[in-house]
Each structure stands twice: as C-alpha cells, then as structure tokens.
C-alpha cells in the first residue's frame, strides 16, 4: 500500500512533468534519498499508484485515439506517461562519449567472424 508521502510525490511528479528527484525533495524526502529516484520508483507503493493514475489500458487507448483520430502529436505526453511508469528509459552512452570504439581482434576470431581489419585506421568492418 502506498504511503502518504508516495502519493504526494506522484502528484508532484505529474505537476512538474516527470522530475522525480525534484518531486521527492518537494514532499520531504531527504536530498540523499532524492538523488536516486529509484528509491521511490522501484517501490511497490509507487507502482501501485502508477497503475491507479496511469493504467496500461488508458495509455493504450490514448495512443490508439492519437493514431486514429487526432492530427496533432501527443507523443510527448505519452512518452512522459510511459517514463513515469518506468516502462521507457532513455539510453545514454556512458562508455565512449560518442566516439568510435576500436576493438583489437585476434586473427582467428576475425577470420571466424568474417571481419577484416584496416591497417590504416584500425577500424573493423564485416565483409
């Protein structure tokens, strides 16, 4: 069962368009706890509230209506709903900072996987 603080946090998340950490701070969670929003979003109480506020059938109905009837674009609202429910995550490159990653393959592995290595650039390409 959701706590009163979890209920207040969900209301704030909806008000501020999805900023979970800010919502947590606004309803009294400690800064330490608010730094990791999963402290809230992974809780059973939060998941229960999300199913109450944003049931899957409502989201699917909205998406279907958007596709079938509305010329306007509600993509941002739908993405927000799925993001709040934890059904959509943003992917970030934390390893290469957007740069190409160069792999050094042994000749045996390269031959086995039909990969040729360029002598000048170090790039590998599949043939």
C-alpha contacts under 8 A as a table, 3 or more apart, distances in Angstrom:
res1	aa1	res2	aa2	distance
1	X	44	X	7.34
1	X	45	X	5.19
1	X	48	X	7.31
2	X	6	X	6.07
2	X	7	X	6.71
2	X	44	X	7.39
2	X	45	X	3.79
2	X	46	X	6.40
2	X	48	X	6.95
2	X	49	X	6.92
3	X	6	X	5.13
3	X	7	X	6.37
3	X	45	X	6.75
4	X	7	X	5.07
4	X	8	X	6.26
5	X	8	X	5.05
5	X	9	X	6.06
5	X	27	X	6.53
5	X	28	X	7.71
6	X	9	X	4.97
6	X	10	X	6.23
6	X	40	X	7.41
6	X	45	X	6.99
6	X	46	X	6.32
7	X	10	X	5.23
7	X	11	X	6.42
7	X	46	X	7.81
7	X	49	X	7.18
8	X	11	X	5.13
8	X	12	X	6.30
8	X	27	X	6.38
9	X	12	X	5.05
9	X	13	X	6.05
9	X	20	X	7.72
9	X	23	X	5.42
9	X	24	X	5.62
9	X	26	X	7.76
9	X	27	X	6.02
10	X	13	X	4.96
10	X	14	X	6.27
10	X	23	X	7.62
10	X	46	X	7.68
10	X	49	X	7.59
11	X	14	X	5.30
11	X	15	X	6.23
12	X	15	X	4.85
12	X	16	X	6.03
12	X	23	X	5.07
12	X	26	X	7.66
12	X	27	X	7.93
13	X	16	X	5.32
13	X	17	X	5.97
13	X	18	X	4.86
13	X	19	X	5.77
13	X	20	X	5.64
13	X	22	X	7.98
13	X	23	X	5.40
14	X	17	X	5.17
14	X	18	X	5.98
15	X	18	X	7.78
16	X	19	X	6.09
16	X	23	X	7.46
17	X	80	X	7.28
18	X	80	X	6.65
18	X	83	X	7.83
18	X	84	X	6.35
19	X	22	X	5.56
19	X	23	X	6.25
20	X	23	X	5.06
20	X	24	X	6.08
20	X	34	X	7.85
20	X	37	X	5.98
21	X	24	X	5.09
21	X	25	X	6.34
21	X	34	X	4.86
21	X	35	X	6.21
21	X	36	X	7.28
21	X	37	X	5.60
22	X	25	X	5.18
22	X	26	X	6.19
22	X	34	X	7.41
23	X	26	X	5.05
23	X	27	X	6.40
24	X	27	X	5.45
24	X	28	X	6.45
24	X	29	X	5.25
24	X	30	X	7.92
24	X	34	X	5.60
24	X	37	X	7.86
25	X	28	X	5.30
25	X	29	X	5.12
25	X	30	X	6.48
25	X	31	X	6.41
25	X	34	X	6.15
26	X	29	X	7.50
29	X	33	X	6.26
29	X	34	X	6.17
30	X	33	X	5.22
30	X	34	X	6.10
31	X	34	X	4.96
31	X	35	X	6.13
32	X	35	X	5.45
32	X	36	X	7.51
33	X	36	X	5.85
33	X	37	X	7.37
33	X	39	X	6.65
34	X	37	X	5.64
34	X	39	X	7.61
36	X	39	X	5.90
37	X	40	X	5.55
37	X	41	X	6.20
38	X	41	X	4.67
38	X	42	X	5.19
38	X	43	X	7.81
39	X	42	X	6.07
39	X	43	X	6.78
40	X	43	X	5.47
40	X	46	X	6.48
41	X	46	X	5.71
41	X	47	X	6.95
41	X	86	X	7.43
42	X	46	X	7.06
42	X	47	X	7.16
43	X	46	X	5.37
43	X	47	X	6.43
44	X	47	X	5.13
44	X	48	X	6.12
45	X	48	X	5.07
45	X	49	X	6.28
46	X	49	X	5.06
46	X	50	X	6.16
47	X	50	X	5.04
47	X	51	X	6.28
47	X	85	X	7.27
48	X	51	X	5.25
48	X	52	X	6.38
49	X	52	X	4.94
49	X	53	X	6.03
50	X	53	X	5.09
50	X	54	X	5.32
50	X	55	X	6.95
50	X	84	X	7.72
50	X	85	X	5.91
51	X	54	X	5.27
51	X	55	X	4.55
51	X	56	X	7.22
52	X	55	X	5.90
54	X	58	X	6.56
54	X	59	X	6.79
54	X	81	X	6.99
54	X	85	X	7.62
55	X	58	X	5.37
55	X	59	X	6.59
56	X	59	X	5.12
56	X	60	X	6.13
57	X	60	X	5.07
57	X	61	X	5.95
58	X	61	X	5.01
58	X	62	X	6.12
59	X	62	X	5.10
59	X	63	X	6.17
59	X	78	X	7.09
59	X	81	X	7.57
60	X	63	X	5.05
60	X	64	X	6.03
61	X	64	X	5.02
61	X	65	X	6.04
62	X	65	X	5.05
62	X	66	X	6.01
62	X	78	X	7.89
63	X	66	X	5.01
63	X	67	X	6.19
63	X	78	X	7.27
64	X	67	X	5.16
64	X	68	X	6.05
65	X	68	X	5.15
65	X	69	X	5.49
65	X	70	X	6.84
66	X	69	X	5.69
66	X	70	X	4.99
66	X	71	X	7.52
66	X	72	X	7.74
66	X	73	X	7.35
66	X	74	X	6.88
67	X	70	X	6.57
70	X	73	X	7.53
73	X	76	X	7.81
74	X	77	X	5.45
74	X	78	X	6.35
75	X	78	X	5.17
75	X	79	X	5.99
76	X	79	X	5.12
76	X	80	X	6.12
77	X	80	X	5.07
77	X	81	X	6.28
78	X	81	X	5.08
78	X	82	X	6.26
79	X	82	X	5.18
79	X	83	X	5.90
79	X	88	X	7.39
80	X	83	X	4.94
80	X	84	X	5.99
81	X	84	X	5.19
81	X	85	X	6.29
82	X	85	X	5.10
82	X	86	X	6.26
82	X	87	X	5.10
82	X	88	X	5.51
83	X	86	X	5.03
83	X	87	X	5.74
83	X	88	X	4.71
83	X	89	X	6.32
84	X	87	X	7.56
85	X	88	X	7.71
86	X	89	X	6.93
93	X	96	X	6.55
93	X	97	X	6.10
93	X	98	X	6.56
94	X	97	X	6.32
96	X	99	X	5.27
96	X	100	X	6.97
96	X	101	X	6.69
102	X	122	X	6.71
102	X	123	X	6.20
102	X	124	X	7.50
103	X	123	X	7.88
103	X	124	X	7.52
105	X	109	X	6.27
105	X	110	X	5.91
106	X	109	X	5.35
106	X	110	X	6.10
107	X	110	X	5.02
107	X	111	X	5.97
108	X	111	X	5.28
108	X	112	X	6.05
109	X	112	X	5.02
109	X	113	X	6.18
110	X	113	X	5.32
110	X	114	X	5.94
110	X	115	X	4.74
110	X	116	X	6.50
110	X	117	X	7.96
111	X	114	X	5.06
111	X	115	X	6.14
111	X	116	X	7.63
112	X	115	X	7.81
113	X	126	X	7.91
114	X	126	X	6.02
114	X	127	X	5.92
115	X	124	X	6.63
115	X	125	X	5.78
115	X	126	X	4.51
115	X	127	X	6.10
116	X	124	X	5.91
116	X	125	X	5.74
116	X	126	X	6.36
116	X	127	X	7.02
117	X	122	X	6.49
117	X	123	X	6.20
117	X	124	X	4.66
117	X	125	X	6.65
118	X	121	X	5.80
118	X	122	X	5.38
118	X	123	X	5.66
118	X	124	X	6.23
118	X	125	X	7.93
119	X	122	X	5.95
